[in-house]
Amino acid sequence: MLKIKYILSICLMLGALQKLSAQQISGIIYGENSMSKSLEPMPLINANLYWANTTTGTSTDDKGRFTLPLPGDQFPYKLVISFVGYHTDTLLVTRASQSMKHTLKESSDLSEVEVQSRQLGEILSKQSAIQTQTITVAGLQKLPCCNLSESFENTAAVDVEYTDAVSGAKQIRMLGLDGKYSQILLEKKPYVRGLSTGLGLMYIPGSFIESIQVSKGTSSVIEGFESITGQINVEYHKPERADPFHLNLYGNQFGRFELNTYGARKLSERWSTMLLGHYSFNKLKHDTDGDGFINLPLSDQVHIQNRWKYMNLKNHEAVLGIDFLEENREGGQMSYFDNPENPSAYGIGIHNRKYEAFAKNGFVLSEEHEQSIGIIFTGTRHEMESFYGNRKFTGIQHSFYSNVIFATELFSHEHHMNAGVSYMYDDYNQQFDGTDYSYTESIPGAFAEYNYSVEEKWQVLLGLRYDLTRNYGNFFTPRLHMKYHPAEHATLRASIGKGYRIPNNIIEQAAYFPSSRQFIMAGDLDAEEAWNMGVNYMQDFHIHAIERDVKLSLDFYRTDFVNQVIVDADQEINRLYLYNLEGKSYSNSFQADVSMEPFYNWQVSLAFRLNDVKVTIDDELRQRPFINRYKALFTSSYATSMNKWMFDVTLQYNGVSTLPQSIEALNLPDYTNNQTPDYLMLHAQITRKFKHFSVYIGGENLTNYVQSTPIIDPQNPFGEAFDASAVWGPLMGRMFFLGFRYTLDKKE
């Protein structure tokens, strides 16, 4: 800890030697409410702002506030402000301002002139003390983005990979560690957890999403103790500002079809409602590698949500909703589909049904002192029945979550505090291979977070929370985030904090269900506990020779585990050992991002990431298997005049990774020094926009790279060496798709 404090002190002192003042503008962005002339404009959360013809931008916080450095010192500049459901405005900025306020008009106002400017796909926040990247609707539409698991192809911070070669389940990775160490929220409510761990990323359709906020490192203590490597928060479209109707159709040559739609309507001055619907299926069997197993499962999914928004004339807002999802998946050998009753044929079947009801309430107590209370409730029932050959898993999860947050200004506008209480309840009734693994967990908690900022130069965010668990003792979670602007157009961040995680040691190993591995647990497994610390530096440069801005971001994060549940697939090919960490386990992750706009409407970015992830397995410190040691990402987006044609290209370079020692001992072909090959993946899309609809066509994995041996010993699926979990690369080759989007604008 002393070394950490020393490093942070050096970073801050070096920053203090730079110029202390930066030319910038700041202020608040409001949204006009046309339901009633008596309603005051409301602050817009996550509104997008950027300088025209540059890649410099930001987004507003939860109070509609923003701070944005000027792109130079040659006034005037054009500031573009956009938000879904409102007309985009372009403002002429003639001087630096500390108190700018602007109100966007709803798109139902026919007299408003709409500015045609392509929204930034990603925005790196300079205002938040927590390093946060926002993926906008424009970013989501650069690829077909059928669900959340496919929303990160243009983002170097998050990797998405298949967990196994038969179920089609996917997982994310952040800072070199599995997604279970990242907190995934849906509008600040826990979402991908418990029985949803394996397939939950595919339960959020891309067309439902308004934006995604990706935060690195330990996040705010307000949402809980679970964020260790990062937090992903997904925001759906809102009833009060969404377009009246939207339809998205998608299909590809592998037989996948999707229909996504939503409709919104204002019922009165106070009430608005929205219905979102999704249906998808895949009914074609493909065995491109010739191993006898279909590469992706046959599936069908239905997802419906109905949400209601209430806003009174003074100080109360509420969101109510219900959500239903049902999905079926079938996979396995081709011979299984010919005769499912054949005992020598290997098949899998997964059926999920999920119900959710939620309510969010916000009350403004005092605008003068910025006092408010927010209350969140959500209840979930998740039913799961599955089989993998001769193995069966069944589970029912009942969960309840509540969070009460009180926010207030302290002393002056420089001091703010959030404090509150939370409660989480989980009841799991689950059986695997004839063994009962049911348990119940109840966690009340309390938290406080202090925010100190000085004229947008300094910001300190100190959070503390305390949780009492039924089965794992008590958790004390401290977190500290600091932000400083050492020079013009420069932002320096530093963070340190602790996170915990309560493991569900059966469903979290679902990747090993399609294998011969016997699960062996070494006694009672403790909660996982880790420290995360990191630094981030952002700098905007102006290249006068070409009159273009360049954005640079550098960050380094380290995660050190105090305790970790070790999933040991190294010792034997037919055994999976689970035990508490004895020794070291850590992850070092360095990333560099550069982006610019070479000329108007052409945006390019380049990112490089280096991972060093090691864990003590069987008393030996080893490289963690299947983690790419390095990755590079190049993206290019170009739009013609009035955005009629848009061209998007993404090129990924994935570096080598190691194999578990039990697989190394098999001496499989196509491997060098017992490590996986590196490979390239290319995605491209062309979009043609018309007045009310657009058509898009493109391809994924255009390099046609496919992992050659995703399943070990596929000819003997009931033998001791069978394993479908050794996945590190693409399972399908070159894929072409075609899609159609139609939107009925509010102004109609």
Helices and strands as residue ranges (DSSP letters): H 2-16, E 24-31, E 42-43, E 48-51, E 57-59, E 65-69, E 77-82, E 89-93, E 100-104, E 122-124, E 132-135, H 137-140, G 148-150, E 158-162, E 170-174, E 177-178, G 179-181, E 182-186, E 189-190, G 194-196, G 200-203, G 206-208, E 209-216, G 221-223, E 230-236, E 245-252, E 256-266, E 271-282, E 298-311, E 316-332, H 334-338, E 347-366, E 371-388, E 391-410, E 415-432, E 435-436, E 439-454, E 458-468, E 474-484, E 490-501, G 507-512, E 518-521, E 528-543, E 548-563, E 565-568, E 575-580, E 585-599, E 602-617, E 620-623, E 630-639, G 641-643, E 645-654, H 661-664, E 679-689, E 693-700, E 735-744
